[in-house]
Amino acid sequence: MDTRTKIISAERAVEVASDGRHVVVVTGHFDVLQAGLVQAFRGISKGPSMVLAVVLNPPAPLLSARARAELAAGLEVVDYVVPVADDATELLRAIKPIQVISEELADQRRAAELIQHVQQKYKS
């Protein structure tokens, strides 16, 4: 399966969210895909719910928005991915998710840890 087909527009996300299933939204940058992020997604009890990843722009992205969306789409638990240029408030209001999990701060921490690790590795 080409997971890139999971990447949809905000308008399409509102449509698929209205199919009657509960929606769990995970917002984040998805700039660094590490085990911690995968574990956070594994902790989502999917059940009959649809999992929608909303890809937000970090302050200093390592990857393009499209690459980050493709990383999120590659996660098995994710049903759909919506890249959002600025603010996801209107999208969340329209979708009315039963749960919103914000990963932005954790994503920033993971990116900083990776950068620090690489810098330390190449200092020696």
LUMKEKOL-244913 format. One record per residue (C-alpha): residue in three letters; x, y, z. Coordinates in steps of 0.2 Angstrom, whole numbers, plus 5000, padded with zeros to 4 digits. Example, Ala and Ser with C-alpha at 12.3 -4.5 7.8 and 13.67 -1.06 7.14 Angstrom:
% LUMKEKOL-244913
<node><residu>Ala</residu><X>5062</X><Y>4978</Y><Z>5039</Z></node>
<node><residu>Ser</residu><X>5068</X><Y>4995</Y><Z>5036</Z></node>
***
This chain:
% LUMKEKOL-244913
<node><residu>Met</residu><X>5000</X><Y>5000</Y><Z>5000</Z></node>
<node><residu>Asp</residu><X>5006</X><Y>5017</Y><Z>4996</Z></node>
<node><residu>Thr</residu><X>5004</X><Y>5026</Y><Z>5012</Z></node>
<node><residu>Arg</residu><X>5005</X><Y>5043</Y><Z>5004</Z></node>
<node><residu>Thr</residu><X>4987</X><Y>5041</Y><Z>4999</Z></node>
<node><residu>Lys</residu><X>4984</X><Y>5044</Y><Z>5018</Z></node>
<node><residu>Ile</residu><X>4989</X><Y>5062</Y><Z>5016</Z></node>
<node><residu>Ile</residu><X>4973</X><Y>5072</Y><Z>5013</Z></node>
<node><residu>Ser</residu><X>4968</X><Y>5090</Y><Z>5013</Z></node>
<node><residu>Ala</residu><X>4959</X><Y>5099</Y><Z>5028</Z></node>
<node><residu>Glu</residu><X>4943</X><Y>5099</Y><Z>5019</Z></node>
<node><residu>Arg</residu><X>4944</X><Y>5080</Y><Z>5015</Z></node>
<node><residu>Ala</residu><X>4948</X><Y>5077</Y><Z>5034</Z></node>
<node><residu>Val</residu><X>4932</X><Y>5086</Y><Z>5039</Z></node>
<node><residu>Glu</residu><X>4922</X><Y>5074</Y><Z>5026</Z></node>
<node><residu>Val</residu><X>4930</X><Y>5058</Y><Z>5032</Z></node>
<node><residu>Ala</residu><X>4928</X><Y>5063</Y><Z>5051</Z></node>
<node><residu>Ser</residu><X>4909</X><Y>5064</Y><Z>5048</Z></node>
<node><residu>Asp</residu><X>4907</X><Y>5046</Y><Z>5044</Z></node>
<node><residu>Gly</residu><X>4901</X><Y>5042</Y><Z>5061</Z></node>
<node><residu>Arg</residu><X>4917</X><Y>5035</Y><Z>5069</Z></node>
<node><residu>His</residu><X>4926</X><Y>5043</Y><Z>5084</Z></node>
<node><residu>Val</residu><X>4941</X><Y>5053</Y><Z>5079</Z></node>
<node><residu>Val</residu><X>4957</X><Y>5054</Y><Z>5089</Z></node>
<node><residu>Val</residu><X>4969</X><Y>5068</Y><Z>5083</Z></node>
<node><residu>Val</residu><X>4987</X><Y>5068</Y><Z>5086</Z></node>
<node><residu>Thr</residu><X>4996</X><Y>5085</Y><Z>5082</Z></node>
<node><residu>Gly</residu><X>5014</X><Y>5087</Y><Z>5080</Z></node>
<node><residu>His</residu><X>5029</X><Y>5091</Y><Z>5069</Z></node>
<node><residu>Phe</residu><X>5034</X><Y>5073</Y><Z>5065</Z></node>
<node><residu>Asp</residu><X>5051</X><Y>5080</Y><Z>5061</Z></node>
<node><residu>Val</residu><X>5061</X><Y>5067</Y><Z>5069</Z></node>
<node><residu>Leu</residu><X>5054</X><Y>5049</Y><Z>5069</Z></node>
<node><residu>Gln</residu><X>5060</X><Y>5041</Y><Z>5085</Z></node>
<node><residu>Ala</residu><X>5055</X><Y>5026</Y><Z>5095</Z></node>
<node><residu>Gly</residu><X>5047</X><Y>5038</Y><Z>5108</Z></node>
<node><residu>Leu</residu><X>5035</X><Y>5044</Y><Z>5095</Z></node>
<node><residu>Val</residu><X>5031</X><Y>5027</Y><Z>5088</Z></node>
<node><residu>Gln</residu><X>5027</X><Y>5021</Y><Z>5106</Z></node>
<node><residu>Ala</residu><X>5016</X><Y>5036</Y><Z>5109</Z></node>
<node><residu>Phe</residu><X>5006</X><Y>5031</Y><Z>5094</Z></node>
<node><residu>Arg</residu><X>5005</X><Y>5013</Y><Z>5100</Z></node>
<node><residu>Gly</residu><X>4998</X><Y>5019</Y><Z>5116</Z></node>
<node><residu>Ile</residu><X>4982</X><Y>5025</Y><Z>5107</Z></node>
<node><residu>Ser</residu><X>4968</X><Y>5013</Y><Z>5109</Z></node>
<node><residu>Lys</residu><X>4962</X><Y>5014</Y><Z>5091</Z></node>
<node><residu>Gly</residu><X>4946</X><Y>5002</Y><Z>5093</Z></node>
<node><residu>Pro</residu><X>4933</X><Y>5009</Y><Z>5082</Z></node>
<node><residu>Ser</residu><X>4941</X><Y>5026</Y><Z>5081</Z></node>
<node><residu>Met</residu><X>4950</X><Y>5035</Y><Z>5067</Z></node>
<node><residu>Val</residu><X>4967</X><Y>5042</Y><Z>5070</Z></node>
<node><residu>Leu</residu><X>4971</X><Y>5058</Y><Z>5061</Z></node>
<node><residu>Ala</residu><X>4989</X><Y>5065</Y><Z>5062</Z></node>
<node><residu>Val</residu><X>4989</X><Y>5084</Y><Z>5060</Z></node>
<node><residu>Val</residu><X>5007</X><Y>5089</Y><Z>5054</Z></node>
<node><residu>Leu</residu><X>5011</X><Y>5106</Y><Z>5060</Z></node>
<node><residu>Asn</residu><X>5026</X><Y>5117</Y><Z>5056</Z></node>
<node><residu>Pro</residu><X>5040</X><Y>5117</Y><Z>5069</Z></node>
<node><residu>Pro</residu><X>5051</X><Y>5133</Y><Z>5072</Z></node>
<node><residu>Ala</residu><X>5066</X><Y>5126</Y><Z>5063</Z></node>
<node><residu>Pro</residu><X>5061</X><Y>5110</Y><Z>5053</Z></node>
<node><residu>Leu</residu><X>5074</X><Y>5097</Y><Z>5048</Z></node>
<node><residu>Leu</residu><X>5063</X><Y>5090</Y><Z>5034</Z></node>
<node><residu>Ser</residu><X>5050</X><Y>5097</Y><Z>5022</Z></node>
<node><residu>Ala</residu><X>5032</X><Y>5097</Y><Z>5027</Z></node>
<node><residu>Arg</residu><X>5028</X><Y>5084</Y><Z>5013</Z></node>
<node><residu>Ala</residu><X>5042</X><Y>5073</Y><Z>5020</Z></node>
<node><residu>Arg</residu><X>5036</X><Y>5075</Y><Z>5038</Z></node>
<node><residu>Ala</residu><X>5018</X><Y>5070</Y><Z>5032</Z></node>
<node><residu>Glu</residu><X>5025</X><Y>5055</Y><Z>5023</Z></node>
<node><residu>Leu</residu><X>5033</X><Y>5049</Y><Z>5039</Z></node>
<node><residu>Ala</residu><X>5017</X><Y>5051</Y><Z>5049</Z></node>
<node><residu>Ala</residu><X>5008</X><Y>5042</Y><Z>5035</Z></node>
<node><residu>Gly</residu><X>5020</X><Y>5027</Y><Z>5037</Z></node>
<node><residu>Leu</residu><X>5014</X><Y>5024</Y><Z>5055</Z></node>
<node><residu>Glu</residu><X>5002</X><Y>5009</Y><Z>5054</Z></node>
<node><residu>Val</residu><X>4990</X><Y>5016</Y><Z>5067</Z></node>
<node><residu>Val</residu><X>4987</X><Y>5032</Y><Z>5057</Z></node>
<node><residu>Asp</residu><X>4972</X><Y>5032</Y><Z>5046</Z></node>
<node><residu>Tyr</residu><X>4975</X><Y>5050</Y><Z>5038</Z></node>
<node><residu>Val</residu><X>4987</X><Y>5064</Y><Z>5039</Z></node>
<node><residu>Val</residu><X>4983</X><Y>5082</Y><Z>5036</Z></node>
<node><residu>Pro</residu><X>4998</X><Y>5094</Y><Z>5034</Z></node>
<node><residu>Val</residu><X>4993</X><Y>5111</Y><Z>5041</Z></node>
<node><residu>Ala</residu><X>5002</X><Y>5127</Y><Z>5037</Z></node>
<node><residu>Asp</residu><X>4998</X><Y>5137</Y><Z>5052</Z></node>
<node><residu>Asp</residu><X>4985</X><Y>5134</Y><Z>5065</Z></node>
<node><residu>Ala</residu><X>4975</X><Y>5119</Y><Z>5067</Z></node>
<node><residu>Thr</residu><X>4961</X><Y>5127</Y><Z>5078</Z></node>
<node><residu>Glu</residu><X>4948</X><Y>5128</Y><Z>5064</Z></node>
<node><residu>Leu</residu><X>4951</X><Y>5111</Y><Z>5058</Z></node>
<node><residu>Leu</residu><X>4949</X><Y>5104</Y><Z>5076</Z></node>
<node><residu>Arg</residu><X>4934</X><Y>5114</Y><Z>5078</Z></node>
<node><residu>Ala</residu><X>4926</X><Y>5106</Y><Z>5062</Z></node>
<node><residu>Ile</residu><X>4932</X><Y>5088</Y><Z>5066</Z></node>
<node><residu>Lys</residu><X>4926</X><Y>5088</Y><Z>5084</Z></node>
<node><residu>Pro</residu><X>4938</X><Y>5074</Y><Z>5089</Z></node>
<node><residu>Ile</residu><X>4935</X><Y>5064</Y><Z>5105</Z></node>
<node><residu>Gln</residu><X>4953</X><Y>5066</Y><Z>5110</Z></node>
<node><residu>Val</residu><X>4968</X><Y>5077</Y><Z>5105</Z></node>
<node><residu>Ile</residu><X>4985</X><Y>5072</Y><Z>5109</Z></node>
<node><residu>Ser</residu><X>4998</X><Y>5086</Y><Z>5107</Z></node>
<node><residu>Glu</residu><X>5016</X><Y>5080</Y><Z>5102</Z></node>
<node><residu>Glu</residu><X>5023</X><Y>5097</Y><Z>5098</Z></node>
<node><residu>Leu</residu><X>5034</X><Y>5099</Y><Z>5113</Z></node>
<node><residu>Ala</residu><X>5039</X><Y>5081</Y><Z>5114</Z></node>
<node><residu>Asp</residu><X>5044</X><Y>5083</Y><Z>5095</Z></node>
<node><residu>Gln</residu><X>5054</X><Y>5098</Y><Z>5099</Z></node>
<node><residu>Arg</residu><X>5063</X><Y>5089</Y><Z>5113</Z></node>
<node><residu>Arg</residu><X>5066</X><Y>5074</Y><Z>5102</Z></node>
<node><residu>Ala</residu><X>5074</X><Y>5085</Y><Z>5088</Z></node>
<node><residu>Ala</residu><X>5085</X><Y>5094</Y><Z>5100</Z></node>
<node><residu>Glu</residu><X>5091</X><Y>5077</Y><Z>5108</Z></node>
<node><residu>Leu</residu><X>5095</X><Y>5071</Y><Z>5091</Z></node>
<node><residu>Ile</residu><X>5104</X><Y>5086</Y><Z>5086</Z></node>
<node><residu>Gln</residu><X>5114</X><Y>5086</Y><Z>5102</Z></node>
<node><residu>His</residu><X>5118</X><Y>5068</Y><Z>5100</Z></node>
<node><residu>Val</residu><X>5125</X><Y>5070</Y><Z>5082</Z></node>
<node><residu>Gln</residu><X>5135</X><Y>5085</Y><Z>5087</Z></node>
<node><residu>Gln</residu><X>5143</X><Y>5076</Y><Z>5102</Z></node>
<node><residu>Lys</residu><X>5146</X><Y>5061</Y><Z>5091</Z></node>
<node><residu>Tyr</residu><X>5156</X><Y>5071</Y><Z>5078</Z></node>
<node><residu>Lys</residu><X>5165</X><Y>5081</Y><Z>5091</Z></node>
<node><residu>Ser</residu><X>5175</X><Y>5066</Y><Z>5097</Z></node>
***
